[in-house]
Amino acid sequence: MNGRRMSVWSVGMVRVSVFSWMVFTCVCSGAGGGDRPTMCLNPLPNPDPLPLPDECYSLGDVLEVDVDMGVSPVGVCGGQFFLEYDHANLDFLEILPGDQVGGVTFTTILFNSVDEEQGTIDYAIGSSLLGCTPTVGPEIMARIRFQILNECETYGVRFRAHNPATGWGDTNGSFLIPEGHDPVTGDPVDPCETGSLSVNGSAPVINCPFENGEVFELNNDCGALQPIEFDLLQAMDSCDGLFAPDCTVTVFPACEDDGDCGAGGTCGGDVDGFCDNDLPLDFSSLLDGGSFPPGRTLIDCTTMNSCEVEATCNFEIRKFALTTLIVDIELSPTMAPGTVFDPITRCMHFLVSDCAEFGVPLGQGVLEDVIIGRPGLQGHGAAIVSIPVGNWKCLAVRDTLHTLATPCALECVDDYEVLNDEGELISLGSVYTATFKGSPVFAPTCHWLINGNLNGYSNIDIVDYTIFIAQNFSIVDPSTPCGGNPSPFDPGAAGFFHADLNGDGVVNIFDFSFIAINFLNGDANACNAVCDVGASGARETPRVAISLGELKRMGLGEAGLLADLNGDGWVNLDDVALYTEAESAPELYADLAEKVRGMGISVGKSKARQR
């Protein structure tokens, strides 16, 4: 016998032989009962799996595989099987007859040949040499024991084609081929086998840039622009090599109050200075570092190998709520000379934008009082403003009651120095800076703030003229500090307007000159002019005429009646002409009318109207 083919006839002339193969994924518990019984290769669970699942093994473990017979339609007296096993990863130890491992019928080894160099097992077993004691199953035919030699995975044990074939001899003198094998040749087609077997390798490791649970805090200056660099988060183990772990990136925004957190959010709910609700954006690009957004960025990665040994990496990057912004500002000329000696205060709105760095535009706005008036520089001022931390690209500034918004690209300056009260230079660290000076004729951004916008809309038009006329000849406080005035996003909500544009405390023709010179100017959608070079035009369409009825609906009914100088029910350029004639300033009307004509709109005594 060569250990590869044989036929053995037991008592009753029943031909038997055996073949087996181990593949881990099939667990056959003796099912069958059709025309042909099943023959299954069932690996026994790891008897000591901790800390592994019981279907997973470790290097050196003993693997036991039962060769099981399912329910047969007729009694059988013996059987045979022909197997091959993964001899590169499994070391054959022994094969035991069924009666030694809990079976009853299969007791007598008729043939046993194991070729460990080729990894084959040929085995035949019967009920007795003295006579047939038939069984219809289910039964354990044999148990094969191996020692696991290597990590990772083995294909296990499986049936192989053989002549004679795998099967049983029945009490009728016939040969039964198992279900899942070709009914004629006996070759395995879809046999009941163990499948591949998982063997634990080394525990996976994630290249975590910080210790698990570590909190890394960034400075709260414009260092927010400085990225944190680390390698792309990856996992590795001895079996699977390099692979991507499962990671989530969650950002809880920095905040000063609940209003910064949106609907349902609370500032400081979990950690002081941060919202307790996260941003619904995809931040997976931060898995290899980069410019982290303001707030708490939580990165949590997990992975496991095929034997469910887990590795984790979790850490937090924190950027705080406020950073410093230093701005030089000029209001469009000509401001009252008296502001040089007696500065005025103007409430200004500072709106920063990230230019949609993460796909959705993020912006933060703050109100701050700015002192206007420096020796020799009327209309000039400066501000040091605390703004929310962010990777800000643009700043739009406006005097909330007097100017359009002017945008400017922000610059991050390291080690910015200023003079303290003692005349000593001190460093403020890295700060954002922007300068708003000079005429818009020479630069579309970063120019002076354009005076004449009294209603807070995004242009200067006939409505601003109407508000001016209602306050003409008034004596007012030239300062308009923040607090108590209407929101810059709801101009006029409290009926508060301030037409003293030049800051001399009197509303008169000098203030109207700002409206006339800047008539129909718009703010170009503020930061869109910086973030989107192609953007242009104000948010609302400027008007050169408006009916008294519409002014009434806007809450400006009384102002409209005062501004409708010719009494025709409209406030338009005819009324502007009458006002400038009465003030002996026809040149202001002439310049304004020329600008309107340049836009293709009729002016003069034709009562030109624009809805």
Secondary structure, DSSP 4 states (H G I P E B T S, - for coil): --SS---EE-TTS-EEB-B----TT----S---SSS--EEEEEPPPSS-TTS-TT-B-TTPEEEEEEEE---SS-EEEEEEEEEE-TTTEEEEEEEEGGGGT-SS--EEEEEEEETTTTEEEEEEES-SS----B-S-EEEEEEEEEE-SSEEE--EEE---SSPSEEEETTS-EEPPTTB-TTT--BSS-B----EEE--SPPEE--SS-TTEEEEPPSSGGGGSPEE-PPP-EEETTTEEEPPEEEEEEEEB-SSGGGG-TT--BTSSSTTBBSS---S--GGGGGEE-PPSEEEEEEEEEE-TT--EEEEEEEEEE-SEEEEEEEEEBSS---GGGGTS-EEEEEEEEEE--STTSS--EEEEEEEEEEEETTEEEEEEEEEEEE-S---EEEEEETTTB--EEEE-EEETT-EEE-TTS-EEE--SEEEEEE-S-TTT-SSS--B-B---S-SSB--HHHHHHHHHHTT-B--S-B-SSSSPPTTSTTTTS------SSSSB-SHHHHHHHHHTTT-B-TTTTHHHH-TT--S-SS---S-EEHHHHHHTT-HHHHHHH-TT-SSEESHHHHHHHHHHTT-HHHHHHHHHHHHHTT---STT-----
